[in-house]
Amino acid sequence: MKKILVMLGPNLNMVGIREKGVYGAETAESIEAQIKDYALKSGFEAEVYQSNHEGDLIDKIHSSREEFCGAVINAGALTHYSYALRD
């Protein structure tokens, strides 16, 4: 079965905990479960990886090249500030 890597950036482990009025009450765990369920229904396996550290996200991309057929990233604030991750 093909595998997809879903990466989540800084503070995305805090959804459902902080600022529920802004980010909602759904937890990181429930979102991960939904991602994995959707992937299976679509014929894929998904691994979800979250880190608050830019270098860890980059290292995960580098080490995952042979294991996954694709990746999706919600880089959080790094979307705006990380040239290294965007590269």
OpenMM code with the backbone's topology and positions (N, CA, C; nanometers):
from openmm import Vec3, app, unit

residues = "MET LYS LYS ILE LEU VAL MET LEU GLY PRO ASN LEU ASN MET VAL GLY ILE ARG GLU LYS GLY VAL TYR GLY ALA GLU THR ALA GLU SER ILE GLU ALA GLN ILE LYS ASP TYR ALA LEU LYS SER GLY PHE GLU ALA GLU VAL TYR GLN SER ASN HIS GLU GLY ASP LEU ILE ASP LYS ILE HIS SER SER ARG GLU GLU PHE CYS GLY ALA VAL ILE ASN ALA GLY ALA LEU THR HIS TYR SER TYR ALA LEU ARG ASP".split()
positions = [
    Vec3(0.0847, -0.1176, 0.0000),
    Vec3(0.0000, 0.0000, 0.0000),
    Vec3(0.0893, 0.1242, 0.0000),
    Vec3(0.0538, 0.2218, -0.0801),
    Vec3(0.1305, 0.3461, -0.0864),
    Vec3(0.1118, 0.4263, 0.0418),
    Vec3(0.2189, 0.4960, 0.0795),
    Vec3(0.2164, 0.5740, 0.2037),
    Vec3(0.2325, 0.7231, 0.1740),
    Vec3(0.1564, 0.8025, 0.2478),
    Vec3(0.1619, 0.9482, 0.2402),
    Vec3(0.2102, 0.9999, 0.3753),
    Vec3(0.2984, 1.0969, 0.3728),
    Vec3(0.3450, 1.1629, 0.4943),
    Vec3(0.2702, 1.2945, 0.5090),
    Vec3(0.2074, 1.3131, 0.6229),
    Vec3(0.1396, 1.4392, 0.6543),
    Vec3(0.2176, 1.5039, 0.7673),
    Vec3(0.2724, 1.6223, 0.7405),
    Vec3(0.3567, 1.6905, 0.8389),
    Vec3(0.2863, 1.8149, 0.8906),
    Vec3(0.2970, 1.8346, 1.0200),
    Vec3(0.2355, 1.9486, 1.0871),
    Vec3(0.3426, 2.0272, 1.1601),
    Vec3(0.3406, 2.1571, 1.1411),
    Vec3(0.4436, 2.2426, 1.1980),
    Vec3(0.4139, 2.2916, 1.3385),
    Vec3(0.4859, 2.3961, 1.3781),
    Vec3(0.4814, 2.4476, 1.5150),
    Vec3(0.3407, 2.4801, 1.5646),
    Vec3(0.3175, 2.4411, 1.6871),
    Vec3(0.1959, 2.4693, 1.7636),
    Vec3(0.0725, 2.3941, 1.7160),
    Vec3(0.0825, 2.3163, 1.6096),
    Vec3(-0.0349, 2.2442, 1.5627),
    Vec3(-0.0692, 2.1266, 1.6527),
    Vec3(0.0182, 2.0936, 1.7449),
    Vec3(-0.0138, 1.9955, 1.8477),
    Vec3(-0.1061, 2.0556, 1.9547),
    Vec3(-0.1256, 2.1874, 1.9509),
    Vec3(-0.2053, 2.2565, 2.0526),
    Vec3(-0.3486, 2.2859, 2.0080),
    Vec3(-0.3865, 2.2429, 1.8865),
    Vec3(-0.5246, 2.2662, 1.8439),
    Vec3(-0.6177, 2.1933, 1.9396),
    Vec3(-0.7292, 2.2568, 1.9675),
    Vec3(-0.8245, 2.1998, 2.0623),
    Vec3(-0.7920, 2.2306, 2.2065),
    Vec3(-0.6740, 2.2895, 2.2299),
    Vec3(-0.6314, 2.3229, 2.3657),
    Vec3(-0.6259, 2.4737, 2.3826),
    Vec3(-0.5604, 2.5425, 2.2921),
    Vec3(-0.5461, 2.6876, 2.3057),
    Vec3(-0.6358, 2.7613, 2.2075),
    Vec3(-0.6838, 2.8736, 2.2487),
    Vec3(-0.7660, 2.9624, 2.1673),
    Vec3(-0.8730, 2.8877, 2.0874),
    Vec3(-0.9577, 2.8167, 2.1593),
    Vec3(-1.0621, 2.7372, 2.0936),
    Vec3(-1.1539, 2.8230, 2.0075),
    Vec3(-1.1724, 2.9482, 2.0443),
    Vec3(-1.2551, 3.0385, 1.9652),
    Vec3(-1.1950, 3.0685, 1.8291),
    Vec3(-1.0633, 3.0572, 1.8181),
    Vec3(-0.9937, 3.0819, 1.6916),
    Vec3(-0.9696, 2.9512, 1.6164),
    Vec3(-0.9175, 2.8516, 1.6869),
    Vec3(-0.8741, 2.7279, 1.6224),
    Vec3(-0.9728, 2.6129, 1.6340),
    Vec3(-1.0800, 2.6303, 1.7113),
    Vec3(-1.1785, 2.5247, 1.7282),
    Vec3(-1.1440, 2.4308, 1.8422),
    Vec3(-1.2362, 2.3406, 1.8699),
    Vec3(-1.2211, 2.2494, 1.9834),
    Vec3(-1.1700, 2.1117, 1.9426),
    Vec3(-1.1595, 2.0873, 1.8124),
    Vec3(-1.1120, 1.9572, 1.7660),
    Vec3(-0.9653, 1.9400, 1.8036),
    Vec3(-0.9293, 1.8244, 1.8525),
    Vec3(-0.7935, 1.8003, 1.9005),
    Vec3(-0.7016, 1.7504, 1.7890),
    Vec3(-0.5721, 1.7607, 1.8141),
    Vec3(-0.4728, 1.7087, 1.7193),
    Vec3(-0.4928, 1.5584, 1.6990),
    Vec3(-0.5274, 1.4885, 1.8044),
    Vec3(-0.5481, 1.3437, 1.7953),
    Vec3(-0.6674, 1.3098, 1.7067),
    Vec3(-0.7764, 1.3864, 1.7195),
    Vec3(-0.8940, 1.3565, 1.6362),
    Vec3(-0.8667, 1.3913, 1.4898),
    Vec3(-0.7914, 1.4961, 1.4659),
    Vec3(-0.7548, 1.5321, 1.3282),
    Vec3(-0.6665, 1.4234, 1.2677),
    Vec3(-0.5706, 1.3735, 1.3448),
    Vec3(-0.4845, 1.2655, 1.2966),
    Vec3(-0.5663, 1.1417, 1.2619),
    Vec3(-0.6627, 1.1085, 1.3465),
    Vec3(-0.7477, 0.9923, 1.3202),
    Vec3(-0.8277, 1.0117, 1.1917),
    Vec3(-0.8781, 1.1316, 1.1688),
    Vec3(-0.9531, 1.1604, 1.0457),
    Vec3(-0.8646, 1.1484, 0.9227),
    Vec3(-0.7417, 1.1984, 0.9336),
    Vec3(-0.6476, 1.1897, 0.8208),
    Vec3(-0.6201, 1.0441, 0.7866),
    Vec3(-0.5916, 0.9642, 0.8869),
    Vec3(-0.5601, 0.8229, 0.8640),
    Vec3(-0.6802, 0.7481, 0.8076),
    Vec3(-0.7990, 0.7781, 0.8574),
    Vec3(-0.9208, 0.7141, 0.8088),
    Vec3(-0.9456, 0.7505, 0.6621),
    Vec3(-0.9327, 0.8775, 0.6293),
    Vec3(-0.9527, 0.9225, 0.4914),
    Vec3(-0.8510, 0.8572, 0.3974),
    Vec3(-0.7272, 0.8500, 0.4424),
    Vec3(-0.6228, 0.7878, 0.3603),
    Vec3(-0.6567, 0.6418, 0.3312),
    Vec3(-0.6958, 0.5673, 0.4338),
    Vec3(-0.7298, 0.4264, 0.4138),
    Vec3(-0.8460, 0.4099, 0.3173),
    Vec3(-0.9474, 0.4955, 0.3311),
    Vec3(-1.0627, 0.4894, 0.2407),
    Vec3(-1.0233, 0.5232, 0.0971),
    Vec3(-0.9129, 0.5961, 0.0824),
    Vec3(-0.8645, 0.6357, -0.0499),
    Vec3(-0.7560, 0.5428, -0.1038),
    Vec3(-0.7263, 0.4363, -0.0296),
    Vec3(-0.6288, 0.3384, -0.0761),
    Vec3(-0.4852, 0.3688, -0.0396),
    Vec3(-0.4651, 0.4522, 0.0629),
    Vec3(-0.3313, 0.4883, 0.1085),
    Vec3(-0.3183, 0.4622, 0.2572),
    Vec3(-0.1946, 0.4597, 0.3009),
    Vec3(-0.1639, 0.4622, 0.4435),
    Vec3(-0.1041, 0.5996, 0.4721),
    Vec3(-0.1400, 0.6596, 0.5842),
    Vec3(-0.0869, 0.7919, 0.6182),
    Vec3(-0.0119, 0.7863, 0.7502),
    Vec3(0.0994, 0.8556, 0.7525),
    Vec3(0.1724, 0.8783, 0.8777),
    Vec3(0.1666, 1.0281, 0.9044),
    Vec3(0.1321, 1.0640, 1.0263),
    Vec3(0.1264, 1.2050, 1.0643),
    Vec3(0.2449, 1.2334, 1.1554),
    Vec3(0.3183, 1.3373, 1.1215),
    Vec3(0.4369, 1.3773, 1.1977),
    Vec3(0.4243, 1.5251, 1.2326),
    Vec3(0.4376, 1.5579, 1.3593),
    Vec3(0.4297, 1.6977, 1.4035),
    Vec3(0.5564, 1.7330, 1.4788),
    Vec3(0.6066, 1.8525, 1.4516),
    Vec3(0.7213, 1.9028, 1.5261),
    Vec3(0.7126, 2.0540, 1.5392),
    Vec3(0.7614, 2.1022, 1.6493),
    Vec3(0.7704, 2.2460, 1.6721),
    Vec3(0.9055, 2.3002, 1.6265),
    Vec3(0.9880, 2.2150, 1.5667),
    Vec3(1.1242, 2.2526, 1.5295),
    Vec3(1.1452, 2.2393, 1.3791),
    Vec3(1.1821, 2.3484, 1.3166),
    Vec3(1.2002, 2.3529, 1.1719),
    Vec3(1.2989, 2.2461, 1.1238),
    Vec3(1.4104, 2.2332, 1.1909),
    Vec3(1.5119, 2.1358, 1.1501),
    Vec3(1.4607, 1.9930, 1.1553),
    Vec3(1.3770, 1.9615, 1.2534),
    Vec3(1.3188, 1.8269, 1.2620),
    Vec3(1.2291, 1.7984, 1.1417),
    Vec3(1.1525, 1.8987, 1.0996),
    Vec3(1.0659, 1.8814, 0.9829),
    Vec3(1.1495, 1.8581, 0.8568),
    Vec3(1.2567, 1.9344, 0.8419),
    Vec3(1.3451, 1.9179, 0.7266),
    Vec3(1.4120, 1.7804, 0.7297),
    Vec3(1.4603, 1.7398, 0.8466),
    Vec3(1.5218, 1.6071, 0.8593),
    Vec3(1.4223, 1.4963, 0.8252),
    Vec3(1.2966, 1.5121, 0.8654),
    Vec3(1.1943, 1.4112, 0.8353),
    Vec3(1.1716, 1.4019, 0.6849),
    Vec3(1.1680, 1.5144, 0.6172),
    Vec3(1.1531, 1.5133, 0.4709),
    Vec3(1.2694, 1.4376, 0.4073),
    Vec3(1.3906, 1.4688, 0.4501),
    Vec3(1.5096, 1.4049, 0.3923),
    Vec3(1.5108, 1.2542, 0.4176),
    Vec3(1.4752, 1.2129, 0.5384),
    Vec3(1.4816, 1.0701, 0.5723),
    Vec3(1.3640, 0.9903, 0.5168),
    Vec3(1.2630, 1.0573, 0.4648),
    Vec3(1.1411, 0.9898, 0.4201),
    Vec3(1.1321, 0.9709, 0.2697),
    Vec3(1.2295, 1.0150, 0.1979),
    Vec3(1.2228, 1.0128, 0.0514),
    Vec3(1.1932, 0.8753, -0.0067),
    Vec3(1.2487, 0.7721, 0.0499),
    Vec3(1.2330, 0.6364, -0.0045),
    Vec3(1.1080, 0.5666, 0.0493),
    Vec3(1.0549, 0.6149, 0.1606),
    Vec3(0.9462, 0.5452, 0.2297),
    Vec3(0.8072, 0.5885, 0.1845),
    Vec3(0.7931, 0.7120, 0.1390),
    Vec3(0.6621, 0.7675, 0.1073),
    Vec3(0.6537, 0.8053, -0.0400),
    Vec3(0.5328, 0.7968, -0.0944),
    Vec3(0.5131, 0.8360, -0.2346),
    Vec3(0.4731, 0.9827, -0.2460),
    Vec3(0.4482, 1.0482, -0.1355),
    Vec3(0.4129, 1.1891, -0.1374),
    Vec3(0.4048, 1.2446, 0.0030),
    Vec3(0.3980, 1.3761, 0.0102),
    Vec3(0.3902, 1.4423, 0.1407),
    Vec3(0.2996, 1.5646, 0.1306),
    Vec3(0.2331, 1.5915, 0.2405),
    Vec3(0.1496, 1.7099, 0.2556),
    Vec3(0.1980, 1.7784, 0.3825),
    Vec3(0.2105, 1.9105, 0.3781),
    Vec3(0.2577, 1.9802, 0.4969),
    Vec3(0.1697, 2.0999, 0.5282),
    Vec3(0.1327, 2.1093, 0.6539),
    Vec3(0.0743, 2.2311, 0.7091),
    Vec3(0.1844, 2.2853, 0.7990),
    Vec3(0.2602, 2.3783, 0.7465),
    Vec3(0.3802, 2.4253, 0.8156),
    Vec3(0.3515, 2.5290, 0.9236),
    Vec3(0.2251, 2.5637, 0.9420),
    Vec3(0.1930, 2.6646, 1.0427),
    Vec3(0.2646, 2.7946, 1.0110),
    Vec3(0.3167, 2.8600, 1.1116),
    Vec3(0.3852, 2.9890, 1.0934),
    Vec3(0.5076, 2.9767, 1.0036),
    Vec3(0.5647, 2.8584, 0.9923),
    Vec3(0.6815, 2.8414, 0.9058),
    Vec3(0.6462, 2.8631, 0.7590),
    Vec3(0.5185, 2.8588, 0.7253),
    Vec3(0.4749, 2.8874, 0.5885),
    Vec3(0.5242, 3.0245, 0.5455),
    Vec3(0.5252, 3.1187, 0.6387),
    Vec3(0.5623, 3.2563, 0.6076),
    Vec3(0.7104, 3.2862, 0.6277),
    Vec3(0.7783, 3.2074, 0.7100),
    Vec3(0.9126, 3.2457, 0.7547),
    Vec3(1.0229, 3.1466, 0.7230),
    Vec3(0.9925, 3.0293, 0.6740),
    Vec3(1.0955, 2.9287, 0.6565),
    Vec3(1.1367, 2.9141, 0.5107),
    Vec3(1.2470, 2.9772, 0.4747),
    Vec3(1.3004, 2.9581, 0.3403),
    Vec3(1.3542, 2.8160, 0.3239),
    Vec3(1.4125, 2.7613, 0.4302),
    Vec3(1.4715, 2.6283, 0.4234),
    Vec3(1.3642, 2.5219, 0.4020),
    Vec3(1.2539, 2.5321, 0.4697),
    Vec3(1.1472, 2.4345, 0.4552),
    Vec3(1.0789, 2.4491, 0.3190),
    Vec3(1.0579, 2.5702, 0.2752),
    Vec3(0.9941, 2.5941, 0.1448),
    Vec3(1.0822, 2.5403, 0.0324),
    Vec3(1.2126, 2.5506, 0.0482),
    Vec3(1.3072, 2.5035, -0.0521),
    Vec3(1.2946, 2.3542, -0.0685),
] * unit.nanometer
topology = app.Topology()
chain = topology.addChain("A")
for resn in residues:
    res = topology.addResidue(resn, chain)
    for name in ("N", "CA", "C"):
        topology.addAtom(name, app.Element.getBySymbol(name[0]), res)
